[in-house]
Structures are given as C-alpha cells and as structure tokens.
Amino acid sequence: MFEAVEELIGEHVDLEKQLADPAIHADQGTARRLNKRYAELTPIIAAYRDWKQNEDDIATARELAADDPDFFAEIKELESGREELTERLRLLLVPRDPSDDKDVILEVKAGEGGDESALFAGDLLRMYLRYAERQNWKTELIESTESDLGGYKDVQIAVKAKGGRTEPGQGVWARLKYEGGVHRVQRVPATESQGRIHTSAAGVLVLPEAEDVDVEISANDLRIDVYRSSGPGGQSVNTTDSAVRITHLPTGVVASCQNEKSQLQNKEQAMRILRARLLAAAQEEAEREASDARRSQVRTVDRSERVRTYNFPENRISDHRVGFKAYNLDQVLDGELDPVIQACVDADAAAKLAAAQ
C-alpha cells in the first residue's frame, strides 16, 4: 500500500541536498518552492519511518518469542499501535490541495430574504471573524456594502495566517475552503411582528489569495475605471474619484474597491481580488477535480441551493454535504466552527482515500 513512499524518500533526500546548496537560495522563487515541497514530504517520511520501525520491531519480537514466551505480550502491544500508525500514514498520503497553505479572500453576499438576508450575512461575517481570532489568524476588511437596516449586502475580507508555516491541514485555505456555498437561515426576523419563522439565504465564496508568482497579469489586459465612492442609499461619501474598478479584458473578470481613502489603495485592493479570482479560474481550467469543488460554491444565492442550515428556534446547525448536525448553533456563530469544518475535512479525506484504492 505504501510502495510510493520509497519514491518520496528519494525525492526528500534530493531536496535536502538541493536546499543545502547556497546557490539555490539566490533564486528566492525556486528556494521557496523547494522548501514548500520539502515541508510537505517531511511528515510523510517521519510517519513512514515510524510505521516501518513498528513492522521491524514486531518481526524481531516474534523471533525472540520463539525462545522466550514473555515476548508475546510485547508483540500484542506493538500490534495494537500498528493500526493507528497505518491510518496516520494513509491520511498523510491523501493527495493534498496545492493551495492548502494559502491565505484566502472570503466574500459574504446577501441573497434571498431582503434585509433579513443582509443581517444574516453580518452574522456570518462575525462568525468567521471570531473563528479567525480563535485560530490566531489576521483579518482585513477589503470591501463592504452595508444595508440600510444593518448587516451587509456584500462584504469581502482577507484572512491570513500570522507568519510561519502551518501544520498540514491547518492552513487558512485548508480549513475555510469548505465554507463556500449557500448558507440558509431559519429564524424570526427582528422586523417580523407576528413571530413567524422566515427562511433566507446568504452566499459565501472563498478564494485562495494569489501571490504575484501565481498569476501573470499584463497591464495591457486591464481596463481601469475610477468613480466616486457611494454609501447606503446612494449618497456620495467621497468628493473625489477614488473608487476603482478593474476589468481583465481577456476573461471579463471584474474586481472593484471603494473602501480605502485613496485611489492607489483601492487599486491595490482591487488587484488582490482580481488575482485571487484569476487564480481560481486558472485552477478550474487546469484541474477538473478543483473545478468540481468550485462549482459546489455559490452559483445562485437561492434558498434551495444550500450547503448548510442555521436553525435558530432549535439552536441547530446542519451541514447537508456530510450529514453533520449539532445543537450548539449559538456557539458556532460565536466562532466554534472547528467541529463543523472537521466533518467536511474527514469526509473529503475519506472520499480521496476511497478513490485512491
């Protein structure tokens, strides 16, 4: 089952030699790529060595048990740990998403349900901000359009790891990529005088944030428009043309930003969004599996197309993709999102393991 690990060991040794060469580090891009691959392989190699050592220890104990029955107890102890070592190695060998270590741009968009949907979008934003805080991640508001009664018609934030390499499977994209899709809420709105439960929806889109090396964008392929920022109700909140809209002409992808005070700052933020969207589009084109994952995210913010339901009267949260259900909605909305995400991670890993067999 683990024959392929021998090849990975050879690759790991070769990478170690390359990284020991000072000339490699003259090219930061190459050094970063080699370091990333080396870090990906290291836990696999370590787990395989533990698994192999356990196998050798069992064989040795069996030989000794032929002359000394006391070793049978040691055999039983070693075999009891073998299943755990095997499962750990199997999970590490699941093909990794190459974007798992990336930071993300997360967008929450109000859908069906009017003002209640915008209020729910605000609740979702708060949930992600609290979750990021628990994970010791940094968040940054990129763009937002508030609704008249509170909440958001549309809001985009950047979520970043605070320096250093994260553990495998614990990167920002590795955790938040499962949040993409339509989120449905069932509750009595603050504006409902009869106490009736309403259903509305908000859409969440999660994109891995692209670095300059990920996407090449020619200035000749961009159309940049500037205009005046506006606030709720269409009232002008800026007397200068500081808002920026960037259109990537070959693909038609558009990104805009008006939250910053200067045109330059808004242009930089819009370019971040554009790079992330172009990276996601390129990944969809290059990898059908990645494309399937993206298609499971927001297509239309319709109440019938949902990945998760937040039922306030029952304090229940349900993830319809994996059958997860819990009755601690208040805690989840306060940022205790890990059990919900982990259910998606486990289901994804199980599907990949099944496909690899």
Phi, psi and omega in degrees: 000329185249028181300324183296341182295328179301320177294321179294326177297316178299319178295320180297316178297317180295319178296321179300319179293317180297318182290340177280350180273116182302331182296330180299323186282357174290334176255101186297325180296314179295316180299319180295318180295317180292319178298319180297314179295321179298317180293327178293322185280330187305311180294330178294314180297317180297317180294321179294319179296321176297317180295317180293319178297320177298319179298315179294321180296321178296317180298317179295317180297324178293322177296316181291330181293339178297331180254338183223103183301342180299338182284350178296326178294322179292324178299315181298320180293318180294320181291330180292331179272350185292321181298318180295318179296321180295316181294321178299316180291321179300317181293323179292335181274355175298131181307129182272147171287123182298345180266002188305327182273358185282154169284171184228159165249122185245130180239132174245129186230127177295146180233229179293139177123001175061227183299325180296323178295320178295321177296320178294322176300322176296321178296319179295318178301314179299320179301314181290325177294319178292322178296317178299322178297318179294329181274359183063038175262160178258139178239151181216126177286126180260310186205142178208147173232109183279153176270166184295326184259014182105169184078195186223136168285325181199135178212139180234134177228153170260138178238124187230145171286145183273070173072158178077160181275133179278159175294151179307131179083000182246008178291167184297310179295322181303328182265316189275348182297337180281355182278346183293132179144189180265126181253126185252139179240140175235112181195172175272113182294155178297336182270001183269116183273341183266359179075020181276145178280130178248154175243128176219177186215153172224148181257143176239130176237128181239127180235137173293134182285128183277142171269168180302327183282346183280323186226126175266122181238120178275136179300332180289344181267004185248139168246122184247119178248141176242148182203173182277137177294152178222154180249192179304136178084002177083006181288138179291132177245007181209133182267001177241161180277076184260340180288146185230135173236126181245127178247126175273105190299319181297330184249341184080004179290134183238140174223142181219158177206139179223004187284330183281165185279331184249155178297321181297315179297317179296324178295318180297317180293319179296323178294325177298313180296317181298315179300317180297318181291322179290324177297315179298320179295320179294322179293322177298320181290322186277328186231115180296324179297316178296324179297319178299320180294319180294322182295340179283352178276199190294122169253303172225139182277073183250143183297336183279338180260089186232147174259337185210146177237135179247103184258105185290316181303326181262001184052039187245140172238134183228129172256114189283344181285325186239002179077017179287138177212135178211158183245051177224044183305320181300321180288321179298315180294343176269008174108357179276069189263349187303315180300323179293314180295319182297326177298321177290319178300313182296318180294321179296315180297318180297320179295319180291321178297318179296322181290332182279344183277000000 
